[in-house]
Amino acid sequence: MKLKLDIDPDIVAMMAAEVAAGERAVSAAIREAGTGLKAAWRLQITGAGLGPRLARTIRSEQFPKATPSLNAAAVVWSNAPVIVGAHDTGPLIRSKNGFWLAIPTPAAGKSLRGGRITPGEWERRTGLRLRFIYRSRGPSLLVAEGRLNTKGRAVASRSKTGRGLVTAPIFLLVPQVKLPKRLDLARDAARAHDAVPGLIVAGWLN
């Protein structure tokens, strides 16, 4: 007794087609998960009031870039990892030299370089000297004698009579600051990770 088995279409071609379909499905799923996570992180950042500029530091990239692969992977990251990471973990911030953190008040204005102004920069810019006032309750102060302009910022007084002269708190001095946790990036990353198998199956069957 002889048995003859003919396979039509060719099984090798069928397997090759199935592998190719799997490569396309995996790559498409990884791409969707990566871009979705990038969008979710950006939405979190803007929703936390941290601004669109910081949100745009979130980037994503897929590997391999040109061809589908069963080993496709996506990387999502921030170009400002220190800032984003700080808002994600809520760290305790201390002064580098072990003394005080100087937090500018509205009377200090802003740095010409952007961000928070330092006591040294403030003295150089205004020509005024800061004076330390210790307080046992509440933050200690760095104050200056001057006048407040129309924007509420302390500037040197030109009055010879002392009219309008005030002692203005320029910086609050604290030993440490607990930054509030405003982001939960791991939550969105876990959701993106858990969605990948379903995305692969959906793409493979279509």
Salt bridges, closest charged atoms under 4 A:
GLU61 OE2 - LYS65 NZ 2.51
ASP88 OD1 - LYS181 NZ 3.53
GLU121 OE1 - ARG113 NH2 3.26
GLU123 OE1 - ARG129 NH1 3.69
GLU145 OE2 - ARG131 NH2 2.73
ASP188 OD1 - ARG187 NE 3.55
ASP188 OD1 - ARG191 NH1 3.80
ASP194 OD1 - HIS193 ND1 3.59
